[in-house]
Amino acid sequence: MNQQALSAFIWSVADLLRGDYKQSEYGKVILPFTVLRRLDCVLEPTKAAVLAEFKEKTAQGLNPEPFLRRKSGLNFYNMSAMDMPKLMGDSDNIRVNLESYINSFSPEVRDIFESFDFLNQIVKLDKNGLLYQVVEKFVGIDLHPERVDNHQMGLAFEDLIRRFAEISNETAGEHFTPREVIQLMVNLIFNEDDDILANPGVVRTIYDPTAGTGGMLSTAQEYLGEHNPDARLTVHGQELNPESYAICKADMLIKGQDVSNIVFGNTLSDDGHPAKKFDYMLSNPPFGVEWKKVQKEVKREHEQEGENGRFGPGLPRVSDGSMLFLMHLMAKMRPAEDGGSRFGIVLNGSPLFTGSAGSGESEIRKYVLENDLLEAIIGLPTDMFYNTGISTYIWIVCNHKPAHRKGKLQLIDASGMWGKMRKSLGSKRKFLTDDHIGTITKLFGEFKEAEQDGKPISRIFDNEAFGYQTITVERPQRDENGEITLAVRGKAKRKPVPDTSLRDTENVPLTEDIEDYFKREVLPHVPDAWIDKDKTKVGYEIPFNRHFYVFQPPRPLEEIDQELEGVIGNIQKMLGEVMG
């Protein structure tokens, strides 16, 4: 059963809820029951052995917990003699038995169901006479790992989250990222480390501060498992949405990960991994979402901790907090002398150019480029995400660039690489094929300029090419006779008084000398102008699309005239036919 068929089957439970639940509330029932049934199926093969071990160790007066984990072969267990099929044998006591069954799980699993607020939903279902029917429905779903592997299960969770987000008018992109985009990001961050990752017994850490349902972490695990079965990837994450957090934690639990590394809460205001650094990181923060709710905490860290905190380089405007996540990830990078880090983050177009010199956004770009942290930016096709059709970009950031990449930034235009989906999923109408992912990965790995169909798709620049100095051009104030007004006091005494109404600015590339630029571009037009050097600011922007623009000359006028004559002729002919 594929994930779409599976999620459609699970979705049929909604028919039972209609009338007693609002559509926006369906997920509060279906998601935790799906997790419960999955855990129930996973534990089934060792159920008898775990119960026997529990009885024996309890009789001996020992703490049974470590023994039960060993018997289950997993990082969790259940001490109840019940399971979901057995619940059906006692319809009169199904609520009590179900609550007892849930409370018999190990602590990390109980935390998952607490995040779902599941016990309150059980009470509501029971009061509405629906509990037995819902349990019966889920007992009929076969979610054993032999039937539905972890990858399929993850995709099913994501499909369900998308559906619930859409009917609730929530932002689906806050919960998960399309798998092919994740696959590309994983390929890019691991690409240059394939030799290292192939070493027997290698252990690496990966972190996602906007973990959602855990799709990025799962895909990274799968990649490493395929390339080196002996390698171990320790995953860490943090998630704000309770349902997504619960699903992510459940998924990691089933896969044998330490679920204490998955933390609930707001990453920006309450860092769940304050003292940790990571080898690899991935993130798809929400686009264009304001950070007003955490403004107080973020500003305090920026002002009090400065460069020692996460937000030292600067603060973006309150209307878009995506660059805060960029800085958060940079603060989590393992020092270069300890092996360094590489991460990928999905951003919209705004962080490339928003903000003039001296603004928070520009200062952040300045920090990234002047510290030579940015390896590549990949422009993706539009209509790639479930909640938005805007242009998106993957930033690859690294603090241990190989020698041939030092001081350089690679731009890859993959906006034309896409396949059309047979059926749209929200705003998602396009997807990356395996060939597209392979092509982009190869372009990144080869680190060469390249063209496709006569158009550039990979370009390489010095970091300095994206910097500029904003100079303030002043012109003198003049009296009614046209004479220049001079200052009479202070440091500017006997110097021309600037006319603020004539004040202007010019952006001079860092690669150019300011004086030469001024003499060439300004003085020929306004000979009385001068530069106020105290107001000069350094800024950075990355005009991605401009670097891939290819001039298309207009068609010859003769060709256009000929086409117009043909159109006019056709119109006259049709009018003649109408007029008879």
N, C-alpha and C positions, 0 to 999 in steps of 0.2 A: 504494500500500500504506500503510494507516494504521499508527500506531506500535504498536498492540496486535497487529496481524497480523504486523508486522515482528518485534517482540520474541518473539512465539510461534514464528515460523519459526526465529529464532536460538536460541530455547530448545530446539528439537528436537535441537540438538547435544548436549544433556545425555544423550540416549539412547546416544550413543557413549561417554560418560564413565562411565556407570553401572557400578559394580563396581570400577573402577580409581581412581575419585575418590569421596570423600564428597560428599554433597549440598552441604554447606557450602563445598566447594572448587570447585564448578562455575564460580563467578564468576571465579576466578583464570585460567581458560582462556577463557571466553566473552567477557568484557569486553575484554581486550587484543586478541583476534582480531577483535572487532567494530571496534575503533578502527583496527587495521591494515588491514582490508578497506576501511573508509571512506577512509583516507588513500590507499590504493592506487587507489581509484576516482577520487578528487579529482585526483590527479597524472597520471592516464592521458592526458588530452588534450595535455599538454605534455611527455610523457615523452621522445619522440624529440628534441625541440628541446633539452631539458636535457642529454641525453647528448651531443649534438653540441657544445653549448657547453662542457661539461666537457672533452671531448677537445681542443677548440681552445685553451682557456685554459691547460690543463695543458701542452700542447705549447709554448706561449709562455712558460712559467715564471711565470704569474700565479696569484694566489690566486683560485680559481674561485668561491668562496662568494657574493660579491655579484652576480656575473653569473648564477649558477644561480637565485638568488631572483628576479631580474628575469625570467628566462626562464619560470620556473614561474608567475609572476604571483601568488605566495603568499609567506608568510614562512618557508616550509620547502621542502625538495627531497629527492630521493633520487638518489644517483650510481650506483646499480647498474643493470646491464642487465636484471636480473630484475624480475619483478612476480609477483603471486600466481598468475595462470594459468600462467606459464612454470615455476613451481616444480613443477607437476604433470608436467612432461616428464622429470623425473629423480627417480624415486621412491627410488632407492638413496642419493642424496645430499641428500635434502630437508632434513634437519636442518642440514647445513653451509650449504646455499644460503639457507635461511631466516634463519639467524643472520647470514650475510653481508649479506643484503638489509636486515635491521633495522639493522645497524651502518653501513649506507650512507646512512641518513637524516641530516639536519642535526642539530646537537647538541640543540636543544630537543625534537625528536621522540624522540631516544634517551633523554632524561631521562624522557619519558612512559613508555616501556617499562621503564625501570629501576624506576620507581615501581610498576609492575605486577609486578616481579620476573619478567618474561616469559621471559627466557632459561632460567631454571631450570625453568619449566613446559614449555618446548620440549624440554629434556633428558628430563623425566619422560614426556612424551607419546611421545617417540621410543623410550624404553626399554620402554614398554608397547605398542608397535606401533600407536599411535593417531594419530601425527602426520600421516601422509599423508591419513588419512580425515577428520581435522578440517580440514585445509587445503582438501581437496576440497569439504567441506561449505560452507565460507565462500566459496570461489570461486563457488559457485552462488548466492550472495546478491548481488543487484544493489543496491549502495549509491551509485551515481553521483548527484551532486547534482540531475541532471535528473529522477531517479526519486524520490529521497528528499531533500527540502530540509533546511536546517539545523534548522528548527523541529521537523520530524518526527523527525530524528535525535536531537535533544535529548530529546524525549519518549520515544523508544525506549530511550535510555540510562537514563532515570529509571525506566522500567517494569522494566528488567532489574535495576537496583540494588534496587528495592523487592522483587522476587522473591527475590533472593539474601539480602537482609536478613531476610526472613521465615523462610526455611528455615534460616538461621544463628542465629535467635533474637536478631538484632541490632536496634538501634533504627533503623527506616527513616527516621524524621523527622530523624535526624542527617545524612542524605545529601541530601535534597531536600524541596521544598515544593510542594504542589499548584499547578498553573499558574494556576488562576483566582484563588487567593489572591495569587500574585505579581502578576498583572495588576492587581488592586485596589490593591496597595501601590504599584506603579509609577504608576498613575493619580493616587493621592493625593499622592505626592511631587513629581510634575511639574505637578499641576493649576494651582497658582497662578503657575507660571512659563511657561505656554504662549506668551505673547507674546514672552518673551525667547528661548525655544527656537526660535521661528519665524524668528529673524534669520538671514540667509544666512551660512554659514561658522562658525556658533557652535560652540565647543569646550567640552565639559564633562567632568568626571571623576565616576566612580561606583565605589563600593567595597562589597564584601561580605566581612566577616571570617569568615564561616562559609559559604564559597562552594559547598560540595557539588559537584554536577556542573555548576554554572554557570547554573542555570535562571533565577535572579533577574537576573543580568547580561545573559543573552541576551534576556529579555523586555524589559528596559529599552532595549536596543539596538533591538529591533524597534519599540517604541513611538516612539522618537525618529526612526527611519528612516521610519515611516509619516507622522509629522507634519512632518518636515523632512528630506528626503533629503540636503540639503547639510550638515546638522549632523553633528558628530563627537562620539561618546561614547567616551572612553578608559576602559577597564574595569580594575579592580584587585581582587584577591581573595586570600584565604588559606584553606587547607583542611588539616585534620588527617588525614583518612582518605586513605591512599595511592591507592586505586582511584578515589575520587571526584576527588581532585586530578588524577590522570592524565586522566580523562575531561574534566574542566573545561578543562584545558590544551589537550587535543586539539581541543575544540570552539572555543575561542578562537583557536587556531592556524588552523583552517580558515576562520574568519571574518575573518582578517586583523588580529587584535589582537596587540599586543606581549605575548607570553606570559611575558616576564620579570616582568610585573606580577602574575602568578599565582604565589603563594609557598606552599611547603609548610611546615607546622609548626603548633604550638599558638599561637593568637593571644594568649591570656592570658599565657603565660609568655615568649613570644618574638615580639614584634611584628615582622611581616615588612615593614612600611612605617613605620618609626619617625619619619621626618621629614616625612611627607606629610599634607596636609589635602585634603579632597574636597568637591565641590559637592553630591553626593547619595550616600546610603548605604542599603543594605538588609540585613536580617539576620533569620534564623530560627534562633536558638541553641537547643541542646537544652534541653528542659524538665526541671526537677527533677534535673539531673545534678550530682553533687557535684564540687567543684574541689579536692579534697584533694591530688591529684597535683601541682598547681601552687601550692599554698598558700604554700610558702616564698617563691617568686619574687614572688607577688602581694602578700603581706604586706610584703616588703622594699620594693617600689616604693611601697606605701601609706605606710609609715613614713618612708622616706628622702626621697622626692620630694614627698609631700604634694600640694598643689594644682598643682604643676608636673608631676606624673605623671598617669597615667590614672585612678587609683583614689583620688584625694584625698577625695571626698565621704564615703566610708565603705565598709565591706566587709559583704556579706550573709553569712548563715550558710553554712557549708561544704556543706550538703546541696543547695543550689541556686545555681548560678553564673550564671544568666541575666542578673542585674542587673550583673554584671561586664562583659558585652558591651554593655549599655546605656551604662555609663560609658566603655568603650573607644571607642564611636562618638562620644560627646560630645567626647572628647579629639581626635577626628579632624575635627571641624567646622572649616571654613574661617572665619576671623574675620569678623564681621558687616561690618566696614569694608572687607573685600575681597570682598564679595558674599554671604557667609554660606553656610550649608548647611541642608539638610533631609534627614531620614532616617526610614525606617519600620522598626520592629522588632516581631516577633511574640513575645509573652510569654504565659505562663499567668496565672491569676488571682492567684497568690501575690504578685508585686511590687506589686499594688494596695494591699494591706493588711497583709501579714505584717510583724511587728515593731512593738513599742511605741515611744513617744517616746524618742529617744536611741539606739535600735538602728541597726545599719548600714543596714537597709532603709529605715527612716524618714528617716535622714539623707540618703540618696540621693534619696528623693522630695522632701525639703525643698530640696535643691540644685536639682533640676529645676524645681520650681514657683516658688521664690523668685527664680530667675534667669530666669523666664518663658520656658522652653524648650519646654514641652509644648503643642502645638497641639490635638491631638485624641486620643481613645482610641475605637477601634471594637470593640465586642463582637461576635465571630463566632459562628455556630451551633456547637453541639457536633458531634462526629463529622466534622470537616472534614479531619483529618490521618490519615495512614496508620497511625500507631503509637499514637494516643491518641484517646479520645473526650471528653476534658475540654474545658472552656470555654477559649477562647483570645482574645487581644486584640491589636490592632495599635496601637502607639503611634506617633504622628507627632510628631517632635521638630524644632524649627526655631529658629535663633538670629537670624533676621531676619523676625520676624512682621510682617505688614502692620498698619497702624495700628488697624484695627477689631478685630483679634484680640489686641492687647496687653493683658496682664493677665487674659486669659480662657482657659478650657479648655472645649472642646466634647466632649461624650460622645455617641456614636452607638450605639444598640442595634440591631445587625443580626442578632441571634440568631434572629429569626423569618424571615429572608430566605434561603431555601435551596430547592433542588430535590433530589429523591430519586434516588440513583444506581440504575440498573437492576441493577448488580451491585456489591456491596461490594468495595473494595480494601483489605484489612486492616481497620483500624478506620474507614476512610473510607466513610461511607454517604450523605453529603450533599455538595452542591457549590453554588457560586454561579453563577447564570446571568448572561448578559450584562446582562439587565435589572436584576438585583440589584446588579451592579457599577456600572451606570450610576446607580442610585438612591443608593447610598452615596456615590459620587463627587459627585453633585449636592448632597446634604445637606452634605457637607464644603465644597464650593465656595461654596454660598450662605450658610453660617454663620448659620443661623436655627434657632430651635426649631421642631420639627415633630411632628405626631401621625399615626398610622396606625390606623384602626379604633378610634379613641377612646383609644389608648395612645400615650404619648410615645415617639419614636424618636430624637429629637435634642434635647439640652438643653445650655445654655450657663451656665457659672458663673464667678465671679471666682476666681482662684487661691487667694485667702485662705480660700475656703469649705471647703477641704480640710485646713486647718491647725487645730491645737488645742494647748492647753497642759495638760500633765499636772501637776496640783497635788497635793502631799502633805498630807493632812489629819491633823493630830495631835490626840490627846486626852490629858488629864493622867493621870498615874499617881496612884492614891489609896491611902492606908494603910488599916489594918483598921477605922479609924473613919470612913472615907469622906472624909477630908481630903486635899486636893491635896498631893502631894509636891513640894517646891521644891528646886532644885539648890543646893548649898552652896559650890561653887567654879567657877572658870572664867568664861567670857563669859556663860554661862547662869545665873550665880548669882542666886538669889531668883526665878527663873522656873520655871514648871511643868515637871517632868520628863515627857517624852512616854512613854506606854505603848505599846510596840511592838506588843503584841497587838491594840491597837485602831486601829493605823495604817491608813489607807485612802487611795485616790487618786481623783481626779475629773478627767475630761477636759473642759476648758472650750474651746469654739470660739474661734478667734482673733477672731471678729467680736463677741465678748462681753467685757465688763469682768469681770476675775476677782473683784473685791470684790463687785460686784453679784450675780454668780452665787453666790458663797459665802453672801452674806446671804439669798438667795432659796432656794437648794437645800440648803444644809447646816445653817446655824445653827438654823433652826426645829426640826430633829430632834436636833441635838447642840449645845446652846448653849455648851458649854465648849470647843469645838473651835477650832483655829487653823490657819493655813497656814504650813508651813515653806518660806519663799520660796527658800531655798538649794537646795532639791530640785526646783524647777520646771523642766520640760523642754518644749521645743517639738517637736511631732511632726506628721506628715502622713500621711494615708491617703486612698484614693479608693474609697469604697464604691459601686462602679459599679452593681450591681443594685438597691441601695436607692433610687437616684435614678430608677429606672424602674418601681418597684413601684406598682401600681394596686390599691387596696383593693377587694376583692370582698365585698360584704355577704353574710352567710349567708342561706340560703333561709328563708322563714317556717316556723315550727314546724308550722303547719297543713298546709303542703304536704308536709313530711317525714312527719308522722303519716299522711296520706292514702296516701303511697307505701308506708309500712310495712304498713298495713292490706291493701293490695293484694297485697304479697309474702306476708304471712301467709296470706291467703286462698288464694293459689296453692299454697302448701305444704300446707295442710290438704286441699285438693282432691286433690293428688297422693298424700298419705298415705291418703286415703279410697279411691283407686283401687287402691293397693297392698294395703291390708287387705281389699279385696273387699267 
